[in-house]
């Protein structure tokens, strides 16, 4: 395959897809909002980010980083089981498979069934190499054996998915599987400047905190009590422009009541709880604010490494140092919800993994 021309063709399809006059994408956005799947504000945020990040030069960079042209897997079938926690959350996997030229089988989430197909339509319309098939039902891939499987979702759903793949004859124990189950990130901050607080607010509250890049724990040199009013001002300003889309269950209030009973410092925001207590971050709509330093951060990373996606900082030098010291993905806090197209979910580059497993 002539990868340079292939990448150019992929970019042209993406560019056409993101044009303001693309009626197909606009209709998909409207349907998504009308069905109350995601808020218009969150979809707009995602689309604006894609317009900035999905440039031809960035696709070329990703190809270089992942050594795209070293192994040819055009004849392979890749099944992607997409999550539905964020709008267009499976787009990176679609692009990874598309860039390799392999066949894409996309099991879309019923929570996000409309958006990704509009890009697939553009890829097909512009004759981008590779075949593409998608459905919201796994049974529609019955009789289509996959050479590898890419899964994104919760740990609880892994076993049922693997069982279904075997029953349907799509994949078995010998089929390479990339199972992504990270579900939270950590912010390590050392100041409470306007930019830091704005970046932290975006990282915590965008998408209601449901993405694996969303911050669930913040480590700071200040107590929650000292920053409570300061931080909640930024949260309220964010919510004015980005109304909370989902509501928590009653269990969140019970958690607040329990904290109050045992005198745990906290901030109750009606639809979100900030608490100065550390536990495994499994519940939605909760931010754990921990007063501490670098050693505190190291202890938390080691304790909750399973499920941890990224550690964010506001300092580039610290980001690089923590990456080496903790052996964990790191990034700038300002990019928490606007990652580079080549970011590594669960620390693994999708294209590199596909080529290693299938080459």
Secondary structure in CASP SS format (residue, H / E / C, confidence):
PFRMAT SS
TARGET T0000
AUTHOR 0000-0000-0000
METHOD secondary structure of the structure
MODEL  1
X C 1.00
X C 1.00
X H 1.00
X H 1.00
X H 1.00
X H 1.00
X H 1.00
X H 1.00
X H 1.00
X H 1.00
X H 1.00
X H 1.00
X H 1.00
X H 1.00
X H 1.00
X H 1.00
X H 1.00
X C 1.00
X C 1.00
X C 1.00
X C 1.00
X C 1.00
X H 1.00
X H 1.00
X H 1.00
X H 1.00
X H 1.00
X H 1.00
X H 1.00
X H 1.00
X H 1.00
X H 1.00
X H 1.00
X H 1.00
X C 1.00
X C 1.00
X C 1.00
X C 1.00
X C 1.00
X H 1.00
X H 1.00
X H 1.00
X H 1.00
X H 1.00
X H 1.00
X H 1.00
X H 1.00
X H 1.00
X H 1.00
X H 1.00
X H 1.00
X H 1.00
X H 1.00
X C 1.00
X C 1.00
X H 1.00
X H 1.00
X H 1.00
X H 1.00
X H 1.00
X H 1.00
X H 1.00
X H 1.00
X H 1.00
X H 1.00
X C 1.00
X C 1.00
X H 1.00
X H 1.00
X H 1.00
X C 1.00
X C 1.00
X C 1.00
X C 1.00
X C 1.00
X C 1.00
X E 1.00
X E 1.00
X E 1.00
X E 1.00
X E 1.00
X C 1.00
X C 1.00
X C 1.00
X C 1.00
X C 1.00
X C 1.00
X C 1.00
X C 1.00
X C 1.00
X H 1.00
X H 1.00
X H 1.00
X H 1.00
X H 1.00
X H 1.00
X H 1.00
X H 1.00
X H 1.00
X H 1.00
X C 1.00
X C 1.00
X E 1.00
X E 1.00
X E 1.00
X E 1.00
X E 1.00
X C 1.00
X C 1.00
X C 1.00
X C 1.00
X C 1.00
X C 1.00
X C 1.00
X H 1.00
X H 1.00
X H 1.00
X H 1.00
X H 1.00
X H 1.00
X H 1.00
X H 1.00
X H 1.00
X H 1.00
X H 1.00
X C 1.00
X C 1.00
X C 1.00
X C 1.00
X C 1.00
X C 1.00
X E 1.00
X E 1.00
X E 1.00
X E 1.00
X C 1.00
X C 1.00
X H 1.00
X H 1.00
X H 1.00
X H 1.00
X C 1.00
X C 1.00
X C 1.00
X C 1.00
X C 1.00
X C 1.00
X E 1.00
X E 1.00
X E 1.00
X E 1.00
X E 1.00
X C 1.00
X C 1.00
X H 1.00
X H 1.00
X H 1.00
X H 1.00
X H 1.00
X H 1.00
X H 1.00
X H 1.00
X H 1.00
X H 1.00
X H 1.00
X H 1.00
X H 1.00
X C 1.00
X C 1.00
X C 1.00
X C 1.00
X C 1.00
X C 1.00
X C 1.00
X C 1.00
X E 1.00
X E 1.00
X E 1.00
X E 1.00
X E 1.00
X C 1.00
X C 1.00
X C 1.00
X E 1.00
X E 1.00
X E 1.00
X E 1.00
X E 1.00
X C 1.00
X C 1.00
X C 1.00
X C 1.00
X C 1.00
X H 1.00
X H 1.00
X H 1.00
X H 1.00
X H 1.00
X H 1.00
X H 1.00
X H 1.00
X H 1.00
X H 1.00
X H 1.00
X H 1.00
X H 1.00
X H 1.00
X H 1.00
X H 1.00
X C 1.00
X C 1.00
X C 1.00
X C 1.00
X C 1.00
X E 1.00
X E 1.00
X E 1.00
X E 1.00
X E 1.00
X E 1.00
X C 1.00
X C 1.00
X C 1.00
X H 1.00
X H 1.00
X H 1.00
X H 1.00
X H 1.00
X H 1.00
X H 1.00
X H 1.00
X H 1.00
X H 1.00
X H 1.00
X H 1.00
X H 1.00
X H 1.00
X H 1.00
X H 1.00
X H 1.00
X H 1.00
X C 1.00
X C 1.00
X C 1.00
X C 1.00
X C 1.00
X C 1.00
X C 1.00
X C 1.00
X C 1.00
X H 1.00
X H 1.00
X H 1.00
X H 1.00
X H 1.00
X H 1.00
X H 1.00
X H 1.00
X H 1.00
X H 1.00
X H 1.00
X C 1.00
X C 1.00
X C 1.00
X C 1.00
X E 1.00
X E 1.00
X E 1.00
X C 1.00
X C 1.00
X C 1.00
X C 1.00
X E 1.00
X E 1.00
X E 1.00
X C 1.00
X C 1.00
X C 1.00
X C 1.00
X C 1.00
X C 1.00
X C 1.00
X C 1.00
X C 1.00
X C 1.00
X E 1.00
X E 1.00
X E 1.00
X E 1.00
X E 1.00
X E 1.00
X C 1.00
X C 1.00
X H 1.00
X H 1.00
X H 1.00
X H 1.00
X H 1.00
X H 1.00
X H 1.00
X H 1.00
X H 1.00
X H 1.00
X C 1.00
X C 1.00
X C 1.00
X C 1.00
X E 1.00
X E 1.00
X E 1.00
X E 1.00
X E 1.00
X E 1.00
X C 1.00
X C 1.00
X H 1.00
X H 1.00
X H 1.00
X H 1.00
X H 1.00
X H 1.00
X H 1.00
X H 1.00
X H 1.00
X H 1.00
X H 1.00
X C 1.00
X C 1.00
X E 1.00
X E 1.00
X E 1.00
X E 1.00
X H 1.00
X H 1.00
X H 1.00
X C 1.00
X C 1.00
X C 1.00
X C 1.00
X C 1.00
X C 1.00
X C 1.00
X C 1.00
X C 1.00
X H 1.00
X H 1.00
X H 1.00
X C 1.00
X C 1.00
X H 1.00
X H 1.00
X H 1.00
X H 1.00
X H 1.00
X H 1.00
X H 1.00
X H 1.00
X H 1.00
X C 1.00
END
